[in-house]
Amino acid sequence: MAVLAGLPHLQDISRDGRPLDQDQTVAAAWQQAGWADYSGVGRTLQALTQAEAEAIRRVLAEISRPFIVEQVTQALVEHDRLICDGDLTGRPVSNTSTTYPNAAFGHMDDDVRLG
């Protein structure tokens, strides 16, 4: 649910401005009694086998595919092009940097960093 909700960090399940683990309406919509605290989710994820992790990755890719196709199609229809923004340097930037004023958080070396 955290991935589908667009939460970038596991701890956001419990510590976001509107924590998912406190949202009883969403839990009821998914026929769940409630949601686990992020620490419990983390322990569960650490116990996954490689096969289980791959199965989750496949399901998430399948669920995400229609949304990605829709957004790519919309970008091509509206702008006649698709713009991909990537940082090829892989160099983390300090949050106090004035040299890189447009730095944004993204994935670098399997971590979320400012770059």
N, C-alpha and C positions, 0 to 999 in steps of 0.2 A: 504494500500500500504506500509506503514511503516513497518508493521509486515512482509509482504512478502519480503521486501527489506532487512530484517535482522537488522533493526535499533533497538538497545537495549533500547533507551530512546526516549520518545515522542519529546523532544526538538531537537533531531537529524533531524527531518523533516526539520527544518529551520536552524540549526546550525552545521550540519555535514560538513565535508570537501567538500562534493559535495551534497548540500542540495536538498532533494527531491522536496521541494516546488518551486525550481527554474528550475527543469528539464522539459522543454517543450516537449522534445522528448518522454519521458515516459508518460507524460500527453496525448499527441496526440495518442500514442499507445493504451492507455486505453480510448480513445475518451472522454477525459476530457478537459475542457478549461484551467484548471490549478489546482493547489493544494492549500489548505488552510495553513496558518501559524500554527505552532504547538499550539499556544495559543487558536486559534479558535477550533482546533481539541480537545484540552483538555476540553473546555467548552461544546462542543457537547457530549463528552464521559460522563461528569459529569451529563448531563441531561438524560442519558439513563435510561430506566426502567430495572428492573432485567430480564424481559423476553427478551428485546432487547439485553441486554448484553449476555445472554445465546445463543441467536440466532447467534450472531457474533462469540461466542466461538465455536459453532457447525460448522459453515462454515469454520472457520480457521482450526479446527481439520480435517475436510474433505479435505480441500485443502492441508494440510501438510502431511496427511497420506501416499500418494504415495512416497513422498520424504524420509520420515522416513523409510518406508519399503525398499526402494532402498538402503539407507545407511546401514541399519542393515544387509541386504542381502549381500552387498558388503563386510562388515566387516567380516561376517561369511565365505564367500568364500575365502577371502584373508588371514585371520588370524585364521580361524576355532574357533573363539570365539568373544564375544562381551564384551568390557570392559566398565563398568559404573563407572564414577568418581563422588563420592559424599562426601560432608563434613557433617558428622553426628553431629559435635559439634555445628554447628550453631553459632559459636563465631566470631564476626567481628574482623578483623585484621587491625591494623593501616598501612597506606601505607608506613610508615617509618620502619616497623618491620623488624628486622634481624633474629628473631626467626623462622619465617615462610617464607623462601625465595621463595617458589613456590606457594604462595597464589595467587589466581586469583579471578576475580569478578564473582559472581554467585547470584542466588536467595536465600535469607534467610529471613524468616518471612515476606513474601510478599514485599520484597524490594531487590534491587540489592546492594550487599555489597562485600567488599573484605574479603575473608575468606578462 
